[in-house]
């Protein structure tokens, strides 16, 4: 039942007014002075603290930004201040004349970022509709007043009402943030995954194998490809003029060269804007496929490639500038006996026809595999093929080279040239651990190599239970760290209006 407010008699208000009038008439100067002092006291001690946060200077607003319109401010007794004071205490004894400014900056920045995360979590949990029960918060507050296992009523009653409210709110926010962090950890660590990870490390294997390198693709194959694709590798000696101006100026220069009013070489030196200008436009000898990076339009490019000795191309708009060419010689076929030309052909095939190289070595790998089967020996097949065998292991299934499983760098026989790319190559892991022990695997492409593996049984671990426990602990720690790595989520959120540097440099920088 609601309590009713008793109505005060009117004569009480009249008597109070009469007393004020009597005092004013008795001594007007003292009365007015007393009233003025009272007003100043009220403004100074009631209204100002409520309006302006203050730590060391009167009227200074230590607001370092806003998270979703909530101010991130330093005020005595608030979360920001508590974190700041704790950091100051933690850094006592670390200050020196040289480091004081830097440490002070780091303390303020860390306190700011902690407050951003704290505020962000509270917002997220409020949005999710989470609110701890009153009983739960009461129990959390009570823990701070435990003496010999009992609640110290006297100590609690000595606190002011404002401090009791502040304690209750601090406990409530702590419960909320702990619930958020706990949920993050549980979401990132699905049930049963820990046992699964331990199982990944249990079936370790040793391997022997050979590697076919794409760089060893034979020149006979390159020569055959070049002969089949004559048009790609024919060679033409070109000169070029590039004009970085409007169409009108470009056509004037082109017309003056075409009509003979200006020589091609003079126009290149005086009007062209590219790296060939100083050489009178001479580009040197180009293979046909190299012109694709200069002229993207295929029809225009074919016209240029069809030029005979001394012929001038049309003026071509490349989208970035205007160009035209002169053929210095008729086109000729690529010379597959020239090492530098063969290197260009190899680069083209590796870049644009990589599958041709891979298929070639896969065929060789399948032949090796066949020689090793049907009672054959892997060692004999490797020797007959003139290959060099490698070995490594024991290896656990560790896709992605995760830190809570045996690391790949620690695997005996690990070499950068052979195994550097397989950590995130799912085909490698599938072949390596699905192929029956003692059986030569199907070929697997790995970077610029094609591998053939022979999986062997690894020696049993000396202390499998201890190894499993270490993996469990590492796994738990890994996901605990991941679940706590939430600072960037809030400090990089578009909801954050960051004014840290502005406020710090204005009020706190020495």
HELIX and SHEET records of a PDB file:
HELIX    1   1 UNK A   10  UNK A   26  1                                  17    
HELIX    2   2 UNK A   28  UNK A   42  1                                  15    
HELIX    3   3 UNK A   43  UNK A   47  3                                   5    
HELIX    4   4 UNK A   48  UNK A   51  1                                   4    
HELIX    5   5 UNK A   79  UNK A   90  1                                  12    
HELIX    6   6 UNK A  100  UNK A  127  1                                  28    
HELIX    7   7 UNK A  134  UNK A  143  1                                  10    
HELIX    8   8 UNK A  153  UNK A  157  1                                   5    
HELIX    9   9 UNK A  161  UNK A  188  1                                  28    
HELIX   10  10 UNK A  193  UNK A  202  1                                  10    
HELIX   11  11 UNK A  214  UNK A  216  5                                   3    
HELIX   12  12 UNK A  219  UNK A  228  1                                  10    
HELIX   13  13 UNK A  230  UNK A  233  1                                   4    
HELIX   14  14 UNK A  247  UNK A  258  1                                  12    
HELIX   15  15 UNK A  264  UNK A  271  1                                   8    
HELIX   16  16 UNK A  277  UNK A  279  5                                   3    
HELIX   17  17 UNK A  288  UNK A  293  5                                   6    
HELIX   18  18 UNK A  298  UNK A  305  1                                   8    
HELIX   19  19 UNK A  339  UNK A  352  1                                  14    
HELIX   20  20 UNK A  354  UNK A  372  1                                  19    
HELIX   21  21 UNK A  378  UNK A  384  1                                   7    
HELIX   22  22 UNK A  408  UNK A  410  5                                   3    
HELIX   23  23 UNK A  416  UNK A  419  1                                   4    
HELIX   24  24 UNK A  422  UNK A  424  5                                   3    
HELIX   25  25 UNK A  426  UNK A  434  1                                   9    
HELIX   26  26 UNK A  464  UNK A  484  1                                  21    
HELIX   27  27 UNK A  487  UNK A  491  1                                   5    
HELIX   28  28 UNK A  500  UNK A  507  1                                   8    
SHEET    1   A 3 UNK A  70  UNK A  73  0                                        
SHEET    2   A 3 UNK A  63  UNK A  67 -1                                        
SHEET    3   A 3 UNK A 496  UNK A 498 -1                                        
SHEET    1   B 2 UNK A 146  UNK A 147  0                                        
SHEET    2   B 2 UNK A 150  UNK A 151 -1                                        
SHEET    1   C 4 UNK A 390  UNK A 395  0                                        
SHEET    2   C 4 UNK A 205  UNK A 213 -1                                        
SHEET    3   C 4 UNK A 449  UNK A 457 -1                                        
SHEET    4   C 4 UNK A 444  UNK A 446 -1                                        
SHEET    1   D 4 UNK A 282  UNK A 287  0                                        
SHEET    2   D 4 UNK A 235  UNK A 243 -1                                        
SHEET    3   D 4 UNK A 322  UNK A 327 -1                                        
SHEET    4   D 4 UNK A 316  UNK A 317 -1                                        
END                                                                             
